Amino acid sequence: MDSKADRMHKLFYPEVGAGGFTRVDGTINFYQRVNALVAPESIVLDYGAGRGRFLEDPVRYRRDLRLLRGRVAEVIGADVDQAVLQNPTLDRAVIIGENGRLLLENESVDLILSDFTFEHVTQPARVAAELSRVLKPGGWVCARTPNAYGVIGIPTRIVPNIYHNRILRIVQPSKRSVDTFPTAYKLNSFAAIKRYFPHDSFENFTYIFDSEPAYAGGSRVAWSAYQALNRLLPERFASMMFVLLRKSHHQDPSGNMS
C-alpha cells in the first residue's frame, strides 16, 4: 500500500509512475554527475559511507546509479560509525580517527564521494585538509548536502538537534534513527566551500538544486507550500547544494601550494 508521501509524489509529479522517480530527483541528478567523472580505473572514497542504506531504495535505476562497486577499480568507505565495516557496497572500509585522520596514503584516491555528510561536519578545516591530502591532483570532491541557506537548511538550523529525530519520525517515517546524526551546518554554504577549499587549490563547480520536498512528509498542504515557496523565493534558497571541486595539479600532498 502506498504511503502518504508516495501519494504526494504521484499527485505533484505524475511522471513518477514511469520508472519510479521524478524529473527533479536529486539522487539521480547528483549520481549522474558522479558517474560522468569516474572511470573503470578510478579509486573512489565514499566519505560517510555508513551501512549502505541506499540498497533499500525500491527504485532499481536509482540504486544502480549509486552502486559503483564493480564499475571502478576500488570503492573505499570511510565513516566514524562502525557500521561501515558491514557495508556490502564497498571493497574496503576504514574508520575515521578521532582527530579526523583517514588511514589512507597521500594522493591515493581519484574521486571523493560524500552524500549527506558535509552538514554533519564539526571541524571543517580538518576535514577539508584530510580530503585534500588523500585526493590525487586533478581528482574530484563530489558532495551532496542541504544548502545551509535553503528552505530546508534554515529551519533545520533553527531547530535544536535533540528534536530532529522526533520531527523526522513525522515527516520521514521510513528513515531509521540509526541513520540520523546531529547536524552542524559548517560546511554546506558557498562561503564555507570557498573558505575551506580555496580557489588557488580547487576549481569550484558547485551549484544548488531543488529536488522534490522529501521533508514535507505526506501533507498536501506542506507540499503545496513548498511549491509556492520555490516559485516566490530567489534561486539561492534552493534546498540542495551539489559540491563539485577539482583539485589543482600544483599542490603538495599536504594540500598546500608547492
Secondary structure, 3 states (H helix, E strand, C coil): CCCHHHHHHHHHCHHHHCCCCCCCCHHHHHHHHHHHHCCCCCEEEEECCCCCHHHHCCCHHHHHHHCCECCECEEEEEECCHHHHHCCCCCEEEECCCCCCCCCCCCCEEEEEEECCHHHCCCHHHHHHHHHHHEEEEEEEEEEEECCCCCCHHHHHHCCHHHHHHHHHHHCCCCCHHHCCCCCCCCCCHHHHHHHCCCCCEEECCEEECCCCHHHCCCHHHHHHHHHHHHHCCHHHCCEEEEEEEECCCECCCCCEC
